[in-house]
Amino acid sequence: MSLPPDEAGDRESAGSGGESAASPPHPAFPRTQAPRPAYRLIPSQFPPIGLFDTVATAADLGAAMELAGWTNDRLVTERIARLPQAEWVYGRPNSSIVMASFLHVAPGGMRFNGADLGAWYASADIRTAAAEVGHHLRREAASRALPGLRRVYRSYAARLDGAFVDIRRAHAPAGQGPLLDPLYDPQAYARSQPFGEAVRDAALAGGGAEPAGIVFDSLRLAGGVNAVAYRPSLVLDIVQADHYAIHVRRDERRIDVERLKTGS
């Protein structure tokens, strides 16, 4: 399948953007359920390493991380220390996939998280997930001065439990719509990252009424819906599904997506 051109441009940064509007407080927005299932695409070049899947206790996990050399990475050590131990996921299938999304982070962070700690991003459907990763794949092609890139991804379906802050434009309370503009800035994360980290702080503070993440509109596919989850313990029932090859061209907005046969 081919996806239509994505909605936003290719320039994004964590530290730029206008200072004219402050991020709105997250309690101003309603709560909702995350899409179920929610789909995530991970490059197949990074194989699923079962470090977290096989240990039974937090003490075992620390020893396993040290044995595998993870504790030699200062950033990984600092990031896992930022997660309450109750949020460490281990001893169940695909635990490592979840924890890797929190411990391995892009240098500048992403839209709703800074570089200090990652999060689990997912989409309501494969089309939206492909549009999201295809956008970043095109940016990579441009940064490397390549005419295009093709990469194979494996898909995961998961249930994201808990209540999520709903910042979809169609669901914004009366008068709150303009406050969303800085969160959807296509060129910068200067407002969206502090907003997301405030939601994370509430999520990790404990209490059943606190939000578990954010549901938001896709900037890459019109009508698409995404979610970001801040609590690893609430990323549940994870199942690996199909593999997809995604092909982009640096100077074109179209994204070509091919579902691969088993063993491709």
C-alpha positions as CSV (number, residue, x, y, z in Angstrom):
1,M,0.0,0.0,0.0
2,S,1.0,3.6,-0.5
3,L,0.2,6.3,2.1
4,P,-0.8,9.8,1.1
5,P,1.7,12.6,1.7
6,D,2.2,13.4,5.4
7,E,0.8,16.5,6.8
8,A,3.8,18.2,8.2
9,G,7.2,19.2,7.1
10,D,10.5,17.5,7.8
11,R,12.1,19.9,10.3
12,E,11.7,19.2,13.9
13,S,13.7,20.1,17.0
14,A,13.4,19.8,20.7
15,G,14.8,23.2,21.5
16,S,13.3,25.6,18.9
17,G,9.9,27.2,18.5
18,G,8.2,30.4,19.5
19,E,7.7,31.5,23.1
20,S,4.4,33.2,22.6
21,A,2.2,30.5,24.0
22,A,2.6,28.4,27.1
23,S,1.7,24.7,27.2
24,P,-1.8,24.2,28.6
25,P,-2.2,22.2,31.9
26,H,-3.1,18.6,31.2
27,P,-6.1,18.6,33.7
28,A,-7.8,21.0,31.3
29,F,-8.4,18.1,28.9
30,P,-10.8,15.1,29.1
31,R,-9.7,11.5,29.8
32,T,-10.2,8.7,27.3
33,Q,-9.1,5.1,26.6
34,A,-6.1,4.5,24.3
35,P,-6.8,2.7,21.0
36,R,-7.1,-1.0,21.5
37,P,-5.1,-2.7,20.2
38,A,-2.4,-0.1,19.6
39,Y,0.3,-0.8,17.1
40,R,4.0,-0.1,17.2
41,L,6.6,-0.6,14.5
42,I,10.2,-1.4,15.5
43,P,13.1,-1.8,13.0
44,S,13.9,-5.5,12.5
45,Q,17.6,-4.7,12.6
46,F,17.2,-4.4,16.4
47,P,16.3,-8.0,17.4
48,P,14.1,-8.7,20.4
49,I,16.6,-9.4,23.2
50,G,14.9,-11.3,26.1
51,L,16.9,-9.8,28.9
52,F,13.9,-8.7,30.8
53,D,11.7,-11.6,29.8
54,T,13.5,-14.3,31.7
55,V,14.2,-12.8,35.1
56,A,11.9,-13.3,38.1
57,T,12.8,-10.5,40.5
58,A,14.1,-6.9,40.5
59,A,17.3,-8.1,42.1
60,D,17.7,-10.7,39.3
61,L,17.1,-7.9,36.8
62,G,19.9,-5.8,38.2
63,A,22.3,-8.7,38.0
64,A,21.3,-9.6,34.5
65,M,21.7,-6.0,33.3
66,E,25.2,-5.9,34.8
67,L,26.1,-9.3,33.2
68,A,24.8,-8.2,29.8
69,G,26.8,-4.9,30.0
70,W,23.8,-2.7,30.1
71,T,25.0,-1.0,33.3
72,N,28.1,0.2,31.4
73,D,25.8,2.6,29.5
74,R,25.5,5.5,31.9
75,L,22.3,6.8,30.2
76,V,20.6,3.5,30.5
77,T,21.5,3.3,34.2
78,E,20.2,6.8,34.8
79,R,17.0,6.1,33.0
80,I,16.1,3.0,34.8
81,A,16.8,4.8,38.0
82,R,14.2,7.4,37.0
83,L,11.5,4.7,36.8
84,P,9.9,3.6,40.0
85,Q,10.8,-0.1,40.6
86,A,7.1,-0.9,40.5
87,E,7.2,0.1,36.8
88,W,10.0,-2.2,35.9
89,V,8.6,-4.8,33.6
90,Y,10.1,-8.3,33.6
91,G,9.3,-12.0,33.7
92,R,6.7,-11.8,31.0
93,P,6.8,-12.1,27.2
94,N,8.1,-9.1,25.4
95,S,9.1,-7.3,28.6
96,S,12.4,-6.4,26.9
97,I,10.6,-4.6,24.0
98,V,8.7,-2.5,26.5
99,M,11.7,-1.6,28.6
100,A,13.9,-0.8,25.6
101,S,11.4,1.9,24.5
102,F,12.0,3.6,27.9
103,L,15.7,3.1,28.2
104,H,16.9,3.8,24.6
105,V,15.9,7.3,23.7
106,A,16.6,9.6,20.7
107,P,19.1,12.3,21.6
108,G,16.6,15.1,21.4
109,G,13.7,13.1,22.8
110,M,10.4,12.8,20.9
111,R,7.2,14.9,20.8
112,F,6.0,14.1,24.3
113,N,9.1,13.0,26.1
114,G,12.5,14.5,26.6
115,A,15.9,12.7,26.3
116,D,16.1,11.7,29.9
117,L,13.5,8.9,29.6
118,G,11.6,7.2,26.8
119,A,8.0,6.2,26.4
120,W,5.9,3.7,24.5
121,Y,4.4,5.3,21.3
122,A,1.8,3.5,19.3
123,S,-0.9,4.1,16.8
124,A,-4.6,3.0,16.3
125,D,-3.7,1.2,13.1
126,I,-0.8,0.1,11.0
127,R,-1.4,2.8,8.4
128,T,-0.8,5.5,11.0
129,A,2.2,3.7,12.5
130,A,3.7,3.4,9.1
131,A,3.1,7.0,8.3
132,E,4.9,8.0,11.6
133,V,8.0,5.8,11.0
134,G,8.0,6.7,7.3
135,H,8.3,10.4,8.2
136,H,11.3,9.8,10.4
137,L,12.8,7.5,7.8
138,R,12.6,10.2,5.2
139,R,14.3,12.7,7.6
140,E,17.1,10.2,8.0
141,A,17.5,9.9,4.3
142,A,17.7,13.6,4.0
143,S,20.3,13.9,6.8
144,R,22.4,11.2,5.2
145,A,22.1,12.8,1.7
146,L,20.5,9.5,0.4
147,P,18.0,9.5,-2.4
148,G,15.8,7.1,-0.4
149,L,15.7,4.4,2.2
150,R,14.0,1.1,2.7
151,R,13.8,-0.5,6.1
152,V,12.0,-3.6,7.5
153,Y,10.0,-3.3,10.6
154,R,8.2,-5.8,12.8
155,S,4.9,-4.9,14.3
156,Y,3.6,-5.3,17.8
157,A,0.0,-5.0,19.1
158,A,-0.6,-4.1,22.7
159,R,-3.3,-3.1,25.1
160,L,-2.5,0.2,26.8
161,D,-4.3,0.3,30.1
162,G,-5.4,3.3,32.2
163,A,-6.9,6.6,31.4
164,F,-5.2,8.9,28.9
165,V,-5.3,12.6,28.5
166,D,-7.2,13.3,25.3
167,I,-5.8,16.2,23.3
168,R,-7.3,15.3,19.9
169,R,-8.6,18.5,18.4
170,A,-12.0,17.1,17.7
171,H,-12.4,16.3,21.4
172,A,-11.1,19.6,22.9
173,P,-13.4,21.4,25.3
174,A,-14.8,24.7,24.2
175,G,-12.2,27.4,24.2
176,Q,-9.3,24.9,24.6
177,G,-8.6,24.4,20.9
178,P,-6.1,27.2,20.4
179,L,-4.1,25.9,23.4
180,L,-3.3,22.8,21.4
181,D,-1.4,24.6,18.7
182,P,2.0,24.6,20.5
183,L,1.6,20.9,21.3
184,Y,1.2,20.1,17.5
185,D,4.0,22.4,16.3
186,P,5.4,20.5,13.3
187,Q,8.8,22.2,13.7
188,A,9.6,22.0,17.4
189,Y,9.0,20.0,20.6
190,A,9.7,23.0,22.9
191,R,6.1,23.1,24.2
192,S,5.0,19.5,23.7
193,Q,7.9,17.9,25.7
194,P,7.2,19.8,28.9
195,F,3.5,19.0,28.6
196,G,4.2,15.3,28.2
197,E,6.7,15.3,31.0
198,A,4.1,16.9,33.3
199,V,1.7,14.1,32.4
200,R,4.4,11.5,33.1
201,D,5.1,13.1,36.5
202,A,1.5,12.7,37.4
203,A,1.4,9.1,36.0
204,L,4.3,8.0,38.0
205,A,3.2,9.8,41.2
206,G,0.7,7.0,41.9
207,G,-3.0,6.9,42.5
208,G,-5.6,5.4,40.3
209,A,-7.0,8.7,39.1
210,E,-3.7,9.8,37.5
211,P,-3.3,9.7,33.7
212,A,-1.3,6.9,32.1
213,G,-0.4,8.8,28.9
214,I,-1.7,10.9,26.1
215,V,-3.9,10.2,23.1
216,F,-3.2,12.7,20.2
217,D,-3.8,13.3,16.5
218,S,-1.3,12.1,14.0
219,L,0.6,14.9,12.2
220,R,1.6,12.4,9.5
221,L,-1.7,10.9,8.4
222,A,-5.0,12.9,8.4
223,G,-7.5,11.2,10.7
224,G,-4.8,9.1,12.3
225,V,-4.7,8.6,16.1
226,N,-1.6,8.0,18.3
227,A,-1.0,7.3,21.9
228,V,2.0,7.7,24.2
229,A,2.2,5.6,27.4
230,Y,4.3,6.5,30.4
231,R,3.9,3.5,32.6
232,P,5.6,0.3,31.4
233,S,3.5,-1.8,33.7
234,L,0.3,-0.8,31.8
235,V,1.6,-1.8,28.4
236,L,0.0,-5.3,28.3
237,D,-0.8,-8.3,26.1
238,I,2.0,-7.5,23.7
239,V,2.0,-9.7,20.6
240,Q,4.4,-9.6,17.7
241,A,2.6,-9.7,14.4
242,D,3.6,-9.0,10.7
243,H,6.7,-7.6,9.3
244,Y,6.5,-4.6,6.9
245,A,9.0,-3.0,4.5
246,I,8.7,0.7,4.3
247,H,10.3,2.6,1.5
248,V,10.6,6.4,1.2
249,R,12.2,8.8,-1.2
250,R,13.9,11.9,0.1
251,D,12.2,14.3,-2.2
252,E,8.7,12.7,-2.2
253,R,6.0,12.7,0.5
254,R,4.6,9.3,-0.5
255,I,5.4,6.3,1.7
256,D,5.3,2.8,0.3
257,V,4.4,0.0,2.7
258,E,4.7,-3.7,1.9
259,R,3.6,-6.5,4.2
260,L,6.1,-9.2,4.1
261,K,5.5,-12.9,4.1
262,T,6.9,-14.9,7.0
263,G,10.6,-15.4,6.6
264,S,11.1,-12.4,4.3
